[in-house]
């Protein structure tokens, strides 16, 4: 409700200023009316008294008129009367100096009124010219204190303050109530709707009964939620289709790899098949005369059958289409199993495979995908190696302070390195080696998907792949995988 409080405050400030200005003008008007009334009353009193003074002056003389004025009782407490002379600076005994206002009296200006300070008291002086006998000009002076104005203010200001405060409270209550109903509740509903959209909940359309900008905003938010929901469904469909396509691509790459391994595995299966056939022929021909020789031949047949079963299962397990599931896996063990799978192909091309170190390195990965990536790297290294060459696999943990891509985090990474000593990669081909369907192999020996699949698998694991190559000396591919709580780094890499 902070917005409602601010709106209420913004309304109360001008309303308060209006009340203050109204109170000031009202009090000023009251004082002005009070002054007008007092001047009128004093002027009326002066005219009435002047008639009696003039008659006394004509009938009994000047002294009798002065005595009459001095004996005139005050109509109200504080009113004073006297006669002043216009031709002298000072009048008779006891008469003060002629005021400046009285000196301005003339036949054309019979009455003058002004405020003047007498001692510590502010008074209203009224001067009325007397039409008396004799050459001396005289005027009747009536003075009255204006302290009643202060009394009026003292009485009126508290009432105005109380009235203004009551009006302000009333306006604040009305503004708060209207603000809550018109602004507060709709804004709270809009905020709740925005939070639901932020959490991904695009259901429950927002409905505001008012017909104003807030209701228009609610309709736009509903339309936005519908568009986001449609976009999310479309994105989910596209992501599912993309994931399915990527899985199909990787599965096709695995099947391609299986096809390449077939020739090497044929030799691996040929040797145990020949042993099985030979032992079976010995049994059927009667060469195994006693039961002990027959049992020995049967054990040899069973051992060779187990060997063939393991080879076939390993190949089928690699070729099987499996959904991505990340579990704890030992990368060193995964590397040894990959080398075992590729050993026949390496022997066929007279290439030796080596793996170091032989220690446990457990990380959370999709083991099937990592094995596929490692298999592609090793197969590329085998094809790039010269006869009697060596392909080395190294497994380590490194501390990476500055990853090459801003999207990757610094920290510990498990590193799988595959190094060959072949011809290397030409410099002009390096920028495109991870592009799909790009290959430097002769036609028929590669599809150009291997390194693209490796790159995609490592990106899904929040890792990356690097390559170091030197034409004529070989290449080294390094696959970085977040290690989490893996072993201490055996080869720190301070980038």
N, C-alpha and C positions, 0 to 999 in steps of 0.2 A: 504493500500500500504506500510505498514511498512516493510514487507519482501522484496519488490522491493527496497526500500531505503537501507536496509541493504546489499542486494546483490550488488547494485550499489556502495556502499561505500567499500565493500570488494574487488570489482574489481578495483576501483580507487586507493586504497592504493598500491597494487603491481605495477599498471601501473605508478603511480606517482614515486614510488621508481625506476622503470626502467628508466623513463625519467630523474630523478635526477642523476642516475648512468651514463646514456648515456651523459648527459650534462657535468658531471665531467670528464669523460674519453675524451670527445671531446675537452673540453677546455685544458685538460692536453696534449692531442696529439698536439693541435695547438701550445701550448707553447713550446713543445719539437721540433716541426718542425721549429718554429721561432728561437729557440736557435741554431738548426743545420744550418739554413740559415745564421744566424748572424756569427757563427763560421766560416763557409765556406767563407763568404764575407770578414771577417777580415783576414783569412789566405791567401786568394787570394791577398788582398790589401798588406799584409805584404810581400808576395813573390815579387810582382811587385815593391814595394818600396825598398826592399832589393837589387834588382839588381842595381838600380841607386845608392844606398848608397855604395855598394861594389865597383862599378866602380869609384865613386868619391874618396873613401878611397884609392884605389890603385893609382889613377892618381894625386890626390891633397893632400892626407894626411888625418889624423884622424880629425883634426879640421874642415877641409872643409866638411867632411862627417857629423860631428855633426851639423855644421851650416846648411847643406842641410836639415837635418831632422827637425831642429827647424823651418826652413822656409817652410816646406811642408804644403800646405793648407789642412785642414780637408775636406775629401770627404763629410761627413755629419756633421751636427752640433753635437758637443759633442765628436767627435773622436779626440784623442790625440796620438802623436807619440813622441818617444825619443829613444836614444841609452843608454843601460845599459852595465856595465862591469862585467864580471863574476869572475874576480880575486880580486876585491876589495869590501870591505863592502860598501864603498862610492865611487862614481865616481868623475869626475871633478866638478868644481864649478857649482852648480845648478842642478846636477844629483842626484836623491834620492838614498837611500840605495838599493842594489841589491835585488830584490825579491827572495823568496825561489824557486819559479817555474823556474826563469831564471837560477838558480844555477843547475837545473837538466838537462839543455841543454847539449848535447854532439854531436859528429859527428853522433852517431847512433840515437839520438833524436833531430832533428834539430828544431822542433816546439813544443811548449807547450802552452795550453790554459786552463784558469781557471777563476772562478768568485771569486772576492775578494771585501771586503768593503774598500772604501777609504773615510774616513770621514763619512758623513751621506749618501753617495751614493754607491750603488752596481754597479760594473762595470765588464765587460768581458775583461780580459787581454789576449793578444796574444803575445807570445815571439818566435822570429825567429832568430836562430844563424847566425851571419854574418861571412862569410868566408873572413876575412880581413887580411892585412899584419901586421906583428908584433906578439909579444908574448902575448899580452893581448887578452883574449877572450871577445867578445862583442856580444850583441844581440839587435835586433830591437824590441821595445815594442810598441804595438798598443792597446789602451784601448777605450772602448765604453760603455756608460751607458746602463743599461738594463731597464730603466724606461718605455720603449715602451711596455714591457710586461704588466705592470699595465694598460697602455692605451688600450692595446688590450683586457684585461679582462673587463675594464670599458665599452668598446664598444660591446663586445660579450655577456657578462652575461645578460644584459637586453633583448637582442634579443632572447637568449636561454630561458629566463624566459617567455617571451611573447609567444614564440613558444610552450613551454611546457604547459603553461596555456591553450592555444588554443587547443592543442591536448587533454588535460585533459577534457576540456569542451565538445569537440567532442566525446570523449570516454564516458563521463558521459551521454550525450544525447543518444548515441547509446545504452549504457547499460540500461538506463531507458526505452527507447522504447522497446527494446527486452525483458526486465524484465516484463514490463506491459503486453506485448502480450503473452509471453511464461509462465510467472509465475503469475503475478498480477491478470489478469482477470480469469484464470482458478481457482486460489485459492479463489477469491471472489465467483465464482460460486459454488465451493465446500462448502464454508462456508454457503452460502444461502441454499444449499441442506441440509446440516447438521441441520440448524435451522428449515427447514420444517420438517425434520424427528423428531426433538425434539418436535415440535408442534403436531406430529401425522399425518402429511400429507406425505403419502408415494407415492403419484402420481407424475406425471411430471418427467420422467427419465432425468437424466443429461447427455448431450452429448457434449464431447470435441473432436474437430477435430484432435488434435495432437495425435501422437503415442509415448507417453512417460509414465513415471511413474504416472504423474497426470491423464492422461486418464485412466490408469489401476486402479488408485484409484477411479475415477468416476464410472468405471464399477463395481468395488467392492461395492461402496456405493449404486448403483442401485440394485445390487443383494441383498445387505443387506436390502434395503427398501422393496423389493419384499418379502423377507423372513419374515420381521417384519409385513408386511401387512397380509401375510398368517397366521402368528402366532397370530396376533390380531383377525383376523376373527375366527380362531380356538378357541382362548380364549373367544371371545364373545359368540360363540356357546356353548362352555363348560360352561361358566358362566350362560348363559340363561338356559341351561339344568339343571345346579346345582340349580339355583334359582327356577326353576319349580319343581324340585324334592323336594327341601326344603319346598316349599309352599304346595306341595301335602302331604308331611310328616306332616306338621303342620295342614293341613286340616284334615288329617286322625286322628291326635291326638285330634282335636276338636270334630270330630264325635265320637271318643271313649269316650271322656268326656261327650258328649250328651247322649250316651248310658248309662253311669253310672248315669247321672242325671235323667234318665227316671223314675226309680222306685220312687225317691223322688217326682218328679213332678206329678206322677200319683196320689199320695195322695193330692197334692195341687189342682189338677183339680177335684178330686173326691168330695171334699166338696162343691164347687160351683155347680157342676153338680147335686148333691143331692138336693141342695136348689132350683135350676131351675126346676128339675123334680117335687119336692113337690109343688111349687107354680103353675106350670102348671096343676097338678092334681087337686088342689083346684079350679082352674078356670073352668076346664072341668067338675068337679063333681057338681058344683053349690054351693060349700061351700062359695064362695065369692058372696054374694047375691046382694049387691048394687054396684054401679059404683065406689064408693070410695075405697072399698076393692079390686076390680079388678085392679084399677089403682095402688094401693099400691103393689099388687102382681107383676104387670108388671114392676114397677120400680125396685123391688128386682131382678127380672129376668134380667133386663138390667144391673144392677150393677154387678151381678155375671158374666154375659157374658163379660162385660168389663174387669173384673178381669181375666177371663180365656184367653181373647185375649192378655192381657199384658204378662201373663205367657208364652203363646205360642210364641208371637213375640220376647220376650227376649231369649227364647231358640233357635228360628230360626235365630235370629240375631247373636248369638254366633256361631252357626253351619255354617253360610253362608260363602262361599269362597270369601274373599275380597282381592283386591290388596293393597300392602303396601303404605300408604299415611300418612305422618307425619303432624299433626296439633297440635294446642294448646289444651291440655287436662288437666283436673283437676284430679290428682292422687287420692285425697281423695274421690271424687265422683266415680271414677272408682273402688276404693276399696269397697265402699258401694254397688255399683251395683253388684259387684262380690259376695259379701256376700249374697245379696238378692237371686242371682241365686243359690247359694250353700246351702242356709238355709234349704231347704227340705231334702237334703242329710245329712246334719249335724244333723237335728232332728231325722232322721231315725236311726242314730248311737249314739244318745243321747250325742251329742257334741254341746257345745255352742260356737258361733262365736262372737268376740268382735273386734271393730275397734276404734283406737284413734290415733291422735286427730281428731276432726271433724272440720277441717279448710281447706281453699282452698290452693292448691299447684299446680300451672299451669306450665307444661313443654311441650316442643315440642316433641311428640312421635307418633308412630303408635298405636293408642288407642286399636285397635283390638288385636294386637300382645301383648301389655302389659297386657291386660285383660286375654289373653290366658295364658301368663306366670304366672300371679297372680293366676289364677284359678288352674293351675297345682300345684303350691306350696300349696294353701289352701287345695286342695283335698288330696295331700300327707299328710298334717298335720292332716286332719280329719281321714284318715285311720290309722295314727300312734298314734292317741289319744286313751286314755282309755275311757270307758263309763263315762259320766258326766264330761268329761274333757273340757278344754277351749282352743280354737285356737285364738290367738291374732294377729291382723294386726296393725302395726304401720307405720305411714307416717311422714317423717321428711326430713330436709335438713342438710347435713353435709359438712364441709370443709375438703377436703382430701389433705394433703400436699405431701404424698408419696404413690401413687397408687401401688398395688401389682404387676402390669404388666408394664414393661417399655413402652408398646404401648399405655397406657392410660395417659391422661394429669391430672395434679393436678388442683384443683379448687373445685367448688361447685357441689355436687351430691345430687339428690333426692334419698332417700332410702326407699324401701318398705321392711318391716320386717314381716315375718310370723313365729310365734313361737308356738310350741306345747309342751305338757308336757307328751309325751309318753315314749316309750322305748329307744329312741335315735338310733343312727346309729353305728354299730360296727366299731372299728378302722380299721380293715382290709378291710372294704368295702368303706371307705371314698375316697381313690384315684380313684375309678371307678364309683362313683355315677353319674357323668355327661356323662359317656360313653353311646352311644345308645344301647338300648336293655338290659341294666344292671338293675336289680331290686332285691330288698330284700323282695318283697311281695310274698305271696303264689301264686302258679300257677293259672292262670285265673283271678287274681285281678289286674294285671298291665302288660303293654307292655314294660316297660323300656325306653320309649321315652320322658316321661314328663320332667325330669330334663335336658335331652339333648336338647329338644326344648327350654326350659327356657334359658339355657346357650347360644344357638345360637341367640335367640332374643336379649338378653342383649349385646352380642358382636356386633350385627348389630347396636345397639344404642350407641356404643362406651362406654359401661359400662361393668360390671362384676357381678358375684354372689359369695357370701361367705357363709360359713356354720360354725356354732358353735354347737357342739353336746356333750352330756355327757350321756353315757349309763345308762339307768334307770331313767334319769331326763328329756329327751326331746331334741329337736333340734330347732335351729333358723336359717332360711335362710334370708340373706340380699341381696336384689337386688339393685345395684347402677346404676343410670341413670344420665347422665350430666344434670344439672339443669339450666344452663344459668343464666337468671335473676330471679330465683325463690326467695322465701322469705329468710329472714335471718335465719341462721342455728339455729335450736332449740336444737340440741344436738351435739356440736362440736366434731369432731373426729380427733384428732391430732395424725396421725400415725407416 
